[in-house]
């Protein structure tokens, strides 16, 4: 089944088969778990007190700017993800 056929089927009230839903979950689970893990790892930094946020923001700004210039953005895998809608997938 093509990705383009699978996705719309999963958004209907009743998918054609449980097999398709289970297959979709199997295909997506590893990436979704990795995204959640990344969010948990970086989320705690958002609740720091003011005195800790200032040095964090300065250091992260410099580090991310440098990583971006070097083409080594550690979050690149998240926002450069691509789904080939015409690819056939086994569900």
N, CA, C and O atoms as CSV, one atom per row, in Angstrom:
chain,resi,resn,atom,element,x,y,z
A,1,UNK,N,N,0.851,-1.174,0.000
A,1,UNK,CA,C,0.000,0.000,0.000
A,1,UNK,C,C,0.893,1.232,0.000
A,1,UNK,O,O,1.912,1.255,0.690
A,2,UNK,N,N,0.529,2.244,-0.754
A,2,UNK,CA,C,1.276,3.493,-0.802
A,2,UNK,C,C,0.959,4.345,0.419
A,2,UNK,O,O,-0.146,4.287,0.958
A,3,UNK,N,N,1.941,5.141,0.851
A,3,UNK,CA,C,1.729,6.061,1.970
A,3,UNK,C,C,0.525,6.950,1.708
A,3,UNK,O,O,-0.254,7.222,2.621
A,4,UNK,N,N,0.363,7.406,0.471
A,4,UNK,CA,C,-0.738,8.305,0.122
A,4,UNK,C,C,-2.084,7.620,0.279
A,4,UNK,O,O,-3.091,8.290,0.507
A,5,UNK,N,N,-2.123,6.303,0.162
A,5,UNK,CA,C,-3.369,5.566,0.355
A,5,UNK,C,C,-3.607,5.267,1.836
A,5,UNK,O,O,-4.745,5.257,2.306
A,6,UNK,N,N,-2.529,5.027,2.551
A,6,UNK,CA,C,-2.641,4.653,3.955
A,6,UNK,C,C,-3.086,5.824,4.833
A,6,UNK,O,O,-3.986,5.669,5.659
A,7,UNK,N,N,-2.470,6.979,4.664
A,7,UNK,CA,C,-2.763,8.122,5.526
A,7,UNK,C,C,-4.226,8.545,5.501
A,7,UNK,O,O,-4.820,8.694,6.569
A,8,UNK,N,N,-4.844,8.748,4.324
A,8,UNK,CA,C,-6.253,9.145,4.328
A,8,UNK,C,C,-7.152,8.076,4.948
A,8,UNK,O,O,-8.145,8.400,5.599
A,9,UNK,N,N,-6.811,6.828,4.752
A,9,UNK,CA,C,-7.607,5.753,5.318
A,9,UNK,C,C,-7.598,5.802,6.840
A,9,UNK,O,O,-8.594,5.465,7.480
A,10,UNK,N,N,-6.486,6.217,7.415
A,10,UNK,CA,C,-6.381,6.268,8.870
A,10,UNK,C,C,-7.131,7.447,9.459
A,10,UNK,O,O,-7.396,7.466,10.661
A,11,UNK,N,N,-7.480,8.431,8.644
A,11,UNK,CA,C,-8.200,9.595,9.156
A,11,UNK,C,C,-9.716,9.436,9.049
A,11,UNK,O,O,-10.462,10.278,9.549
A,12,UNK,N,N,-10.170,8.382,8.410
A,12,UNK,CA,C,-11.613,8.165,8.325
A,12,UNK,C,C,-12.134,7.649,9.655
A,12,UNK,O,O,-11.358,7.195,10.495
A,13,UNK,N,N,-13.421,7.716,9.846
A,13,UNK,CA,C,-14.025,7.279,11.105
A,13,UNK,C,C,-13.713,5.810,11.393
A,13,UNK,O,O,-13.430,5.443,12.533
A,14,UNK,N,N,-13.766,4.985,10.370
A,14,UNK,CA,C,-13.472,3.569,10.545
A,14,UNK,C,C,-12.482,3.123,9.472
A,14,UNK,O,O,-12.861,2.935,8.316
A,15,UNK,N,N,-11.201,2.952,9.855
A,15,UNK,CA,C,-10.229,2.487,8.875
A,15,UNK,C,C,-10.662,1.161,8.257
A,15,UNK,O,O,-11.409,0.393,8.863
A,16,UNK,N,N,-10.188,0.910,7.058
A,16,UNK,CA,C,-10.558,-0.298,6.334
A,16,UNK,C,C,-10.253,-1.550,7.127
A,16,UNK,O,O,-11.057,-2.483,7.153
A,17,UNK,N,N,-9.108,-1.580,7.771
A,17,UNK,CA,C,-8.773,-2.768,8.545
A,17,UNK,C,C,-7.872,-2.427,9.720
A,17,UNK,O,O,-7.137,-1.440,9.703
A,18,UNK,N,N,-7.951,-3.259,10.724
A,18,UNK,CA,C,-7.080,-3.120,11.884
A,18,UNK,C,C,-5.640,-3.328,11.461
A,18,UNK,O,O,-4.729,-2.720,12.023
A,19,UNK,N,N,-5.430,-4.182,10.475
A,19,UNK,CA,C,-4.089,-4.455,9.967
A,19,UNK,C,C,-3.404,-3.170,9.513
A,19,UNK,O,O,-2.211,-2.993,9.760
A,20,UNK,N,N,-4.129,-2.275,8.858
A,20,UNK,CA,C,-3.548,-1.016,8.394
A,20,UNK,C,C,-3.171,-0.112,9.558
A,20,UNK,O,O,-2.122,0.531,9.527
A,21,UNK,N,N,-4.002,-0.059,10.567
A,21,UNK,CA,C,-3.716,0.776,11.730
A,21,UNK,C,C,-2.490,0.235,12.465
A,21,UNK,O,O,-1.601,0.999,12.842
A,22,UNK,N,N,-2.445,-1.067,12.666
A,22,UNK,CA,C,-1.309,-1.693,13.342
A,22,UNK,C,C,-0.036,-1.500,12.517
A,22,UNK,O,O,1.028,-1.227,13.074
A,23,UNK,N,N,-0.139,-1.639,11.208
A,23,UNK,CA,C,1.013,-1.431,10.343
A,23,UNK,C,C,1.516,-0.005,10.395
A,23,UNK,O,O,2.723,0.233,10.443
A,24,UNK,N,N,0.589,0.948,10.388
A,24,UNK,CA,C,0.963,2.360,10.473
A,24,UNK,C,C,1.681,2.635,11.789
A,24,UNK,O,O,2.706,3.316,11.818
A,25,UNK,N,N,1.141,2.106,12.863
A,25,UNK,CA,C,1.774,2.304,14.168
A,25,UNK,C,C,3.175,1.698,14.182
A,25,UNK,O,O,4.107,2.301,14.715
A,26,UNK,N,N,3.324,0.536,13.613
A,26,UNK,CA,C,4.621,-0.136,13.567
A,26,UNK,C,C,5.628,0.713,12.788
A,26,UNK,O,O,6.781,0.845,13.198
A,27,UNK,N,N,5.192,1.288,11.665
A,27,UNK,CA,C,6.080,2.111,10.849
A,27,UNK,C,C,6.495,3.404,11.556
A,27,UNK,O,O,7.611,3.883,11.356
A,28,UNK,N,N,5.631,3.959,12.361
A,28,UNK,CA,C,5.865,5.276,12.970
A,28,UNK,C,C,6.438,5.234,14.384
A,28,UNK,O,O,7.047,6.205,14.834
A,29,UNK,N,N,6.251,4.121,15.086
A,29,UNK,CA,C,6.566,4.066,16.518
A,29,UNK,C,C,7.992,4.494,16.857
A,29,UNK,O,O,8.175,5.303,17.767
A,30,UNK,N,N,8.999,3.988,16.167
A,30,UNK,CA,C,10.392,4.311,16.509
A,30,UNK,C,C,10.649,5.815,16.424
A,30,UNK,O,O,11.281,6.388,17.312
A,31,UNK,N,N,10.164,6.452,15.365
A,31,UNK,CA,C,10.386,7.893,15.213
A,31,UNK,C,C,9.627,8.679,16.277
A,31,UNK,O,O,10.166,9.617,16.865
A,32,UNK,N,N,8.392,8.299,16.520
A,32,UNK,CA,C,7.584,9.006,17.518
A,32,UNK,C,C,8.226,8.893,18.899
A,32,UNK,O,O,8.282,9.875,19.639
A,33,UNK,N,N,8.706,7.708,19.247
A,33,UNK,CA,C,9.351,7.536,20.555
A,33,UNK,C,C,10.620,8.376,20.653
A,33,UNK,O,O,10.929,8.918,21.715
A,34,UNK,N,N,11.352,8.484,19.552
A,34,UNK,CA,C,12.563,9.296,19.546
A,34,UNK,C,C,12.227,10.782,19.710
A,34,UNK,O,O,12.931,11.497,20.424
A,35,UNK,N,N,11.168,11.249,19.062
A,35,UNK,CA,C,10.740,12.649,19.197
A,35,UNK,C,C,10.305,12.930,20.634
A,35,UNK,O,O,10.659,13.968,21.193
A,36,UNK,N,N,9.549,12.025,21.230
A,36,UNK,CA,C,9.096,12.197,22.620
A,36,UNK,C,C,10.294,12.220,23.564
A,36,UNK,O,O,10.352,13.042,24.478
A,37,UNK,N,N,11.243,11.325,23.346
A,37,UNK,CA,C,12.443,11.280,24.178
A,37,UNK,C,C,13.230,12.590,24.081
A,37,UNK,O,O,13.710,13.108,25.090
A,38,UNK,N,N,13.357,13.116,22.877
A,38,UNK,CA,C,14.053,14.395,22.675
A,38,UNK,C,C,13.312,15.521,23.404
A,38,UNK,O,O,13.940,16.371,24.035
A,39,UNK,N,N,11.996,15.525,23.320
A,39,UNK,CA,C,11.212,16.544,24.012
A,39,UNK,C,C,11.366,16.461,25.518
A,39,UNK,O,O,11.465,17.486,26.192
A,40,UNK,N,N,11.387,15.250,26.047
A,40,UNK,CA,C,11.581,15.075,27.489
A,40,UNK,C,C,12.969,15.524,27.926
A,40,UNK,O,O,13.141,16.093,29.004
A,41,UNK,N,N,13.955,15.261,27.075
A,41,UNK,CA,C,15.333,15.623,27.388
A,41,UNK,C,C,15.516,17.144,27.399
A,41,UNK,O,O,16.251,17.666,28.237
A,42,UNK,N,N,14.867,17.852,26.489
A,42,UNK,CA,C,15.073,19.296,26.387
A,42,UNK,C,C,14.008,20.110,27.115
A,42,UNK,O,O,14.204,21.303,27.349
A,43,UNK,N,N,12.907,19.502,27.470
A,43,UNK,CA,C,11.796,20.232,28.076
A,43,UNK,C,C,12.084,20.798,29.442
A,43,UNK,O,O,11.554,21.855,29.785
A,44,UNK,N,N,12.906,20.135,30.240
A,44,UNK,CA,C,13.203,20.593,31.589
A,44,UNK,C,C,13.953,21.911,31.625
A,44,UNK,O,O,13.897,22.636,32.618
A,45,UNK,N,N,14.653,22.223,30.548
A,45,UNK,CA,C,15.410,23.468,30.466
A,45,UNK,C,C,14.506,24.686,30.409
A,45,UNK,O,O,14.971,25.802,30.643
A,46,UNK,N,N,13.256,24.507,30.112
A,46,UNK,CA,C,12.358,25.645,29.942
A,46,UNK,C,C,11.836,26.180,31.262
A,46,UNK,O,O,11.293,27.284,31.305
A,47,UNK,N,N,11.988,25.426,32.337
A,47,UNK,CA,C,11.428,25.823,33.621
A,47,UNK,C,C,12.499,26.303,34.603
A,47,UNK,O,O,12.281,26.275,35.814
A,48,UNK,N,N,13.621,26.730,34.108
A,48,UNK,CA,C,14.701,27.185,34.981
A,48,UNK,C,C,14.412,28.566,35.549
A,48,UNK,O,O,13.681,29.350,34.944
A,49,UNK,N,N,14.985,28.865,36.715
A,49,UNK,CA,C,14.860,30.218,37.249
A,49,UNK,C,C,15.622,31.218,36.369
A,49,UNK,O,O,16.457,30.819,35.557
A,50,UNK,N,N,15.338,32.502,36.530
A,50,UNK,CA,C,15.905,33.557,35.686
A,50,UNK,C,C,17.436,33.522,35.694
A,50,UNK,O,O,18.061,33.649,34.641
A,51,UNK,N,N,18.035,33.355,36.854
A,51,UNK,CA,C,19.495,33.374,36.942
A,51,UNK,C,C,20.136,32.211,36.186
A,51,UNK,O,O,21.296,32.307,35.785
A,52,UNK,N,N,19.419,31.142,35.988
A,52,UNK,CA,C,19.953,30.007,35.222
A,52,UNK,C,C,19.607,30.139,33.738
A,52,UNK,O,O,20.334,29.626,32.887
A,53,UNK,N,N,18.515,30.815,33.426
A,53,UNK,CA,C,18.095,30.947,32.017
A,53,UNK,C,C,19.027,31.831,31.210
A,53,UNK,O,O,19.303,31.543,30.046
A,54,UNK,N,N,19.514,32.903,31.815
A,54,UNK,CA,C,20.356,33.853,31.078
A,54,UNK,C,C,21.621,33.167,30.545
A,54,UNK,O,O,21.870,33.229,29.341
A,55,UNK,N,N,22.433,32.512,31.399
A,55,UNK,CA,C,23.621,31.857,30.839
A,55,UNK,C,C,23.262,30.723,29.868
A,55,UNK,O,O,23.965,30.500,28.883
A,56,UNK,N,N,22.176,30.017,30.148
A,56,UNK,CA,C,21.745,28.951,29.238
A,56,UNK,C,C,21.443,29.513,27.858
A,56,UNK,O,O,21.878,28.961,26.847
A,57,UNK,N,N,20.697,30.607,27.816
A,57,UNK,CA,C,20.314,31.199,26.535
A,57,UNK,C,C,21.532,31.699,25.757
A,57,UNK,O,O,21.594,31.546,24.537
A,58,UNK,N,N,22.485,32.288,26.448
A,58,UNK,CA,C,23.690,32.774,25.776
A,58,UNK,C,C,24.504,31.608,25.232
A,58,UNK,O,O,24.915,31.621,24.072
A,59,UNK,N,N,24.734,30.611,26.056
A,59,UNK,CA,C,25.525,29.441,25.641
A,59,UNK,C,C,24.841,28.700,24.505
A,59,UNK,O,O,25.495,28.328,23.531
A,60,UNK,N,N,23.538,28.478,24.611
A,60,UNK,CA,C,22.819,27.743,23.568
A,60,UNK,C,C,22.791,28.525,22.262
A,60,UNK,O,O,22.884,27.935,21.186
A,61,UNK,N,N,22.665,29.840,22.344
A,61,UNK,CA,C,22.657,30.661,21.149
A,61,UNK,C,C,23.979,30.524,20.398
A,61,UNK,O,O,23.995,30.354,19.179
A,62,UNK,N,N,25.073,30.599,21.124
A,62,UNK,CA,C,26.395,30.464,20.503
A,62,UNK,C,C,26.588,29.051,19.956
A,62,UNK,O,O,27.040,28.878,18.824
A,63,UNK,N,N,26.252,28.060,20.742
A,63,UNK,CA,C,26.453,26.659,20.329
A,63,UNK,C,C,25.601,26.307,19.116
A,63,UNK,O,O,26.092,25.664,18.188
A,64,UNK,N,N,24.345,26.715,19.104
A,64,UNK,CA,C,23.469,26.386,17.986
A,64,UNK,C,C,23.862,27.140,16.720
A,64,UNK,O,O,23.758,26.603,15.617
A,65,UNK,N,N,24.309,28.372,16.874
A,65,UNK,CA,C,24.775,29.128,15.715
A,65,UNK,C,C,25.994,28.443,15.095
A,65,UNK,O,O,26.094,28.319,13.874
A,66,UNK,N,N,26.909,28.005,15.944
A,66,UNK,CA,C,28.104,27.306,15.459
A,66,UNK,C,C,27.726,25.980,14.799
A,66,UNK,O,O,28.237,25.659,13.726
A,67,UNK,N,N,26.844,25.212,15.423
A,67,UNK,CA,C,26.422,23.921,14.866
A,67,UNK,C,C,25.712,24.110,13.536
A,67,UNK,O,O,25.886,23.315,12.612
A,68,UNK,N,N,24.920,25.156,13.444
A,68,UNK,CA,C,24.192,25.422,12.208
A,68,UNK,C,C,25.150,25.758,11.067
A,68,UNK,O,O,24.982,25.273,9.948
A,69,UNK,N,N,26.136,26.576,11.347
A,69,UNK,CA,C,27.124,26.929,10.319
A,69,UNK,C,C,27.920,25.711,9.866
A,69,UNK,O,O,28.286,25.600,8.696
A,70,UNK,N,N,28.181,24.808,10.789
A,70,UNK,CA,C,28.977,23.617,10.483
A,70,UNK,C,C,28.110,22.513,9.869
A,70,UNK,O,O,28.625,21.467,9.473
A,71,UNK,N,N,26.795,22.745,9.790
A,71,UNK,CA,C,25.900,21.728,9.239
A,71,UNK,C,C,25.692,20.559,10.172
A,71,UNK,O,O,25.395,19.451,9.725
A,72,UNK,N,N,25.845,20.789,11.460
A,72,UNK,CA,C,25.726,19.717,12.439
A,72,UNK,C,C,24.623,19.978,13.456
A,72,UNK,O,O,24.792,19.680,14.638
A,73,UNK,N,N,23.525,20.516,13.026
A,73,UNK,CA,C,22.410,20.803,13.930
A,73,UNK,C,C,21.880,19.487,14.492
A,73,UNK,O,O,21.420,18.637,13.729
A,74,UNK,N,N,21.935,19.301,15.815
A,74,UNK,CA,C,21.501,18.031,16.400
A,74,UNK,C,C,19.999,17.771,16.273
A,74,UNK,O,O,19.554,16.634,16.430
A,75,UNK,N,N,19.226,18.803,15.995
A,75,UNK,CA,C,17.777,18.619,15.837
A,75,UNK,C,C,17.363,18.467,14.383
A,75,UNK,O,O,16.173,18.392,14.080
A,76,UNK,N,N,18.310,18.423,13.506
A,76,UNK,CA,C,18.036,18.381,12.075
A,76,UNK,C,C,17.143,17.207,11.679
A,76,UNK,O,O,16.291,17.342,10.801
A,77,UNK,N,N,17.334,16.058,12.324
A,77,UNK,CA,C,16.563,14.864,11.987
A,77,UNK,C,C,15.074,15.077,12.226
A,77,UNK,O,O,14.249,14.403,11.608
A,78,UNK,N,N,14.717,15.998,13.109
A,78,UNK,CA,C,13.303,16.225,13.404
A,78,UNK,C,C,12.640,17.007,12.273
A,78,UNK,O,O,11.605,16.586,11.755
A,79,UNK,N,N,13.213,18.118,11.893
A,79,UNK,CA,C,12.532,18.977,10.929
A,79,UNK,C,C,12.872,18.693,9.471
A,79,UNK,O,O,12.269,19.285,8.575
A,80,UNK,N,N,13.822,17.805,9.216
A,80,UNK,CA,C,14.106,17.438,7.830
A,80,UNK,C,C,13.517,16.081,7.463
A,80,UNK,O,O,13.866,15.512,6.429
A,81,UNK,N,N,12.639,15.566,8.294
A,81,UNK,CA,C,11.992,14.286,8.018
A,81,UNK,C,C,11.139,14.402,6.754
A,81,UNK,O,O,10.442,15.397,6.555
A,82,UNK,N,N,11.203,13.384,5.913
A,82,UNK,CA,C,10.463,13.408,4.652
A,82,UNK,C,C,9.694,12.104,4.482
A,82,UNK,O,O,10.224,11.024,4.743
A,83,UNK,N,N,8.466,12.208,4.050
A,83,UNK,CA,C,7.661,11.030,3.740
A,83,UNK,C,C,7.453,10.996,2.238
A,83,UNK,O,O,6.942,11.950,1.651
A,84,UNK,N,N,7.846,9.904,1.626
A,84,UNK,CA,C,7.632,9.718,0.197
A,84,UNK,C,C,6.224,9.150,0.025
A,84,UNK,O,O,5.998,7.964,0.266
A,85,UNK,N,N,5.290,9.983,-0.386
A,85,UNK,CA,C,3.892,9.571,-0.459
A,85,UNK,C,C,3.622,8.517,-1.533
A,85,UNK,O,O,2.593,7.843,-1.507
A,86,UNK,N,N,4.547,8.385,-2.466
A,86,UNK,CA,C,4.354,7.394,-3.517
A,86,UNK,C,C,5.045,6.066,-3.216
A,86,UNK,O,O,4.882,5.102,-3.964
A,87,UNK,N,N,5.806,6.006,-2.143
A,87,UNK,CA,C,6.510,4.785,-1.774
A,87,UNK,C,C,5.500,3.729,-1.313
A,87,UNK,O,O,4.544,4.038,-0.601
A,88,UNK,N,N,5.722,2.496,-1.724
A,88,UNK,CA,C,4.891,1.389,-1.257
A,88,UNK,C,C,5.410,0.902,0.076
A,88,UNK,O,O,6.611,0.696,0.244
A,89,UNK,N,N,4.516,0.719,1.017
A,89,UNK,CA,C,4.891,0.231,2.339
A,89,UNK,C,C,4.103,-1.024,2.655
A,89,UNK,O,O,2.949,-1.171,2.254
A,90,UNK,N,N,4.746,-1.925,3.381
A,90,UNK,CA,C,4.063,-3.157,3.796
A,90,UNK,C,C,3.405,-2.904,5.146
A,90,UNK,O,O,4.065,-2.475,6.092
A,91,UNK,N,N,2.127,-3.164,5.234
A,91,UNK,CA,C,1.418,-2.975,6.521
A,91,UNK,C,C,0.944,-4.289,7.075
A,91,UNK,O,O,0.332,-4.324,8.142
